[in-house]
Amino acid sequence: MEKIVSTEEIKAQLMESNNEFRRLATAHTEYARKIEAIESMPHPSEEQQLEEVKLKKLKLHAKDLMAAIMSQYEGHTQ
């Protein structure tokens, strides 16, 4: 019988066992925090708006890399 593991369980296991996943998750959270700070500004400068775009791209890239690690992990655990 196949054991079904939730996405959250996989994330928790990878946070404990995979340094790269942990580094990416930390970076993703930090990017999200910085984006939120810029978005909460009533009138961000052009430089801040460019920084927001850059941060959103970095956040998405981190998320994509995390998803790839999770996919690879799922493939090895089945």
PyMOL commands that set and color helices and strands:
alter all, ss='L'
color gray80, all
select helices_A, chain A and resi 7-17+19-39+46-77
alter helices_A, ss='H'
color red, helices_A
deselect
rebuild
show_as cartoon
